[in-house]
Amino acid sequence: MDMTTTDGIDFDAAAPRRLRYFHGRALNAPDLTGEQEYLQDKLRRQVRCLLGYGVAHGLFVRGAPHDSGSADVPAETQDKDHRYGPPRATVQVTAGLGVDALGNQIVVPGDCEVDLWQRLPAADQNTEDPPKVVWLGVAYHERDESPTRSVFVSDCGATSDCEFGWTRETYRIVVTAKPPEDDERCDTCEPLPGGHHPVLWLARLEPDWHGPVRREGIHMNIRRLFGLRVPTVITGVSWQHGKAYTVDEAKRLLGTNDRAGGLRIEFSAGVHADGLQPGVLEVQVIEGGPGRSGGSWFMGGEFTRKYTPGGEPAQDRYTKDLTWRQTTRESLQVADQVCVRLKTAFLLDKCCRPVEGTNAGGRVPKIDGPRPEYDHCRRPPSGIGPWTSGGGGGDVFESWFFIADDHGSGDERS
């Protein structure tokens, strides 16, 4: 009996039965089919509840092939006849392995070329106003193969003249113009959102429809990496880690003279706002420069928004960003180091798990800023960017910047 459904694990169902073998027993097709179903259900249940789901390897979405060079050709230089032809946009899904929310393994054995327009549902194929954004994913699919004829006729019922001898466990490509629902479950054994058959979403695309899909139009940050949960992480800050700012620039960053300013930190998902209490974020200044140095002091400040514990409406209880500004008048000096620490273990997400705050390699990016180039580890271990915090449990988020003179001396020290 299959206990694994879109409604979650049916723990009220009858206990699973396992086929027994003994000398002289007669076996028929239902017996062997039942044994396959028992093993498949057990494997799906173990993967779903004990390991989780998501992309385990590969399954990257690429634009035009690298050797064609067409991905870098400006749109205005494309063939004009082609640009006014029927809609067409092609991407590639690389080989890889994933597991859907039911525990089914999805194997893509080789690179797959996808025509986005052909894969769109008919209702979304409006040539006059094609969708500006589409979502691409893969889903588990079974296909019967190898038709064959039965050698014996069953005495217990009608037998088809032709049966399929094998079932191919494959995949199907899903493209839609409707934003997919977020999986906000805290437990992978719980029912799926909407009870629909699960799709492993790989990318959000902004196709041209009359030219190649360019790299900047492929956003793979919607992918769920394989695991029991998607951790809440820090996705951006309002300063560049390790950079040197002038005193005036630092004052603007800290909101010293501007009540609307301050240090800003963004999260990937909502966190309980009542966790933003005094002491959760601290700014330490380490004195530098010629002469005596090494002394330090803590800057006074506060969060710019006041959060009421258990506030209503419900959405006011969560926030996806915070802003902290200086409220005291201590002054910064050239060569000072300003260290920002956010104790993310004290910030809980909607599933009451701590924010993963480890600033791996100091690479949490500046909000709306250019991505810095690195000589090594240019991408996170997942293979897609930009970097975020995470990988070390709750931990403490740490970052710093320096104070330079008006000419920017000491810029980019770290």
C-alpha positions, 0 to 999 in steps of 0.5 A: 500500500502506497503511504506516500501521497501529495497529502503527506505521509499517511501514517493512519494507513495499514502497516506495509506488507512485505512479500515472503518466499518459501519453497513451493510457493506459486508467484503471480504478476500481482505478487511481484508488482506488489513487492516493487511497490513496497520497495519503491514506497519505502525508498520514497518515504525514507528520502522524503522524510529523512533526507528531504528533496531538491537539486542534488547535482547539475540541472543548470539552465544555460542560454545559447551554447558557448561556442556559438557566441550568439549569447553575446551578440547585441539584440539589435544586430540579430537577423531582423527577419528572425526578430519578427518571426514566430516566438522562439526561445531556447535554453539548455538544461544540463545533466543532473540529479534531483529529488522531488517533494514525493521522494522520486528521483529525477535523472536527466542523463544528458543535456536537454534543449528546451524550446520554451514556446513549445513547452508553454501551455496553450493558454499562455501562448499569446503571440501578440503579448507573450509572457515576459517571465516564465518558470522552468522545472523538471518533474518525475515521469514514467513511460511504458516501453517494450510492448510484448505478448503474453505467453500464457493466458490468465485464468483469473481474468481477461489478459491483454493481447499486448503488454509493456514489458518495462517502465522507463523512469524519466522526466518531463520539462515544465514551463509556465507563465504562472509563478509557482507556489513557495514551499513554506512547509517546515516538515517535508512529510507534511502535505504539499502546497495545493496538493499538486504533483510536485515540480522541481523548479530550476530557473526563472527566465526572462526570454527575448522570444526573438533571440537567444536567452541571455545569461542575465535573463536566467535566474537560478536562485529559485532552485531548492538545493537537496535537503530537509529545509531551505535555511534562512540566510543573509542575502545582502548588506548596505556596505561592501565588506573590507572596503575603505570609506571616508568619514562622511561616507561612513556617517551616511552608512551609519545614519549618524545624521540621517534618521532615514539612514543606517546599516541595512541587512536583508534576509532570504525569508521572513524572521520573527521581528520581535527577535530584533532586541538590543544586543542582537546587533553590535558595532565595534570600532577598533582604533588604528592609524599611527601612534597608539592603536588597538583600543576599541569601543562599541557604538551606540545605536538602535533599530529604526523600526520598533517591532511589537512582539506578537503584533497584528496583522500577522505579517507585521510579526516578520521582516525580511530586512533590518536597519540599524543607525548610530544614535550617539556622537562618537567620531570615527578617525582615519584607519579605524576598523568598523566591525558589524556583528549580527548574532543570527542565532537569536533570530528565528525564521517562520519555522523557528529555526535560527538564521544561518549567518556565517559570512563565508569568505566575507562574500555576502554582497552589497545590496544593489551593488556590483558583484566583486571579482574573486581570484578563487571560489568565484561561485558558492558551492552550489554553483550558482550565485550570488553568495549568501551567508550560511553553512554554519548553523546559527553562528554570528554574521561578521563584516567590517569596513575601514575609514580612509582619508578624503583621498581614499587611502587604504581602500580595499584593505582586508 
